[in-house]
């Protein structure tokens, strides 16, 4: 009996000794996070500008995996055993924190945008207050190519679902004989091309209008700039496996997508006035008026 107690006591002592460095590091980190949090609150840095982690405090176990995973380094911290936002202004929506959380306590969303007139208030599937008009990409307040591709896919899947429910698929003609397509996508960046690929997947008639060459914001980056993409799945095209690509390589991929899937891109087309017409949309652009049943704004 005494021998068993000695064995168990020795084992407990070894475990305690092994845990001491971890506990000390955890306490040191918690203290540093608390001080950073207090400073951030004082300076107003804790209030995110747009996208940021939404933390469910009931589920959070304070493991710190989200803190370690964040590429920006100081967006999150652990205070009083729970993850908290330290510097919300630095969040760009990588979503790594949400991916690594072992209990699903984090999702990426927008904060209070009531004082941000540049960011539209959106409903389910990123639909605007105008029925049939969807927003995808940077215009929605979310940065990063990965988010843009996901939003483009989501909004066009919803458009395809609605068109399938009404059995009005394919190009038609207006009263004056002008064609009416299923959907017009404004913007040939990652969000717009992703949306157009899903439209192709569902055999929808789709036009892409852009005032510039394909690429969106990336087009105006400096030469040879490395662009963070994270591994992403492009509809129809397949996976981009690398974490980042050189600007020129990424633009070549966009051009290849347009050629390979014969996307109907009209450029340069600067869209001016957008109006409602017969339940759809009429867009006045550089070369004339384009009409559609649904509209996706994917600029940026």
Buried (B, 14 or more C-beta within 10 A) or exposed (E): EEEEEEEEEEEEEEEEEEEEEEEEEBEEBBEEBBEBBEEBBEEEBBBBBBBBBBBBEEEBBBBBBBBEBBEBEBBBBBBEEBBBBBBBBBBBBBBBBBEBBEEEBBEBBBBEBEEBEEBBEBEEBBBBEEEBBBBBBBBBBBBBBBBBBBBBBBBBBBBBEBBEEEEEBEBBEBEEEEEBBBBBBBBBBBBBBBBBBBBBBBEBBBBBBBBBBBBBBBBEBEEEEEBBBBEBBBBBBEEBEEEEBBBBBBBEBBBEBBEEBEBBBBBEBEBEEBEEBEEBBBBEBEEEBBBBBBBBBBBB
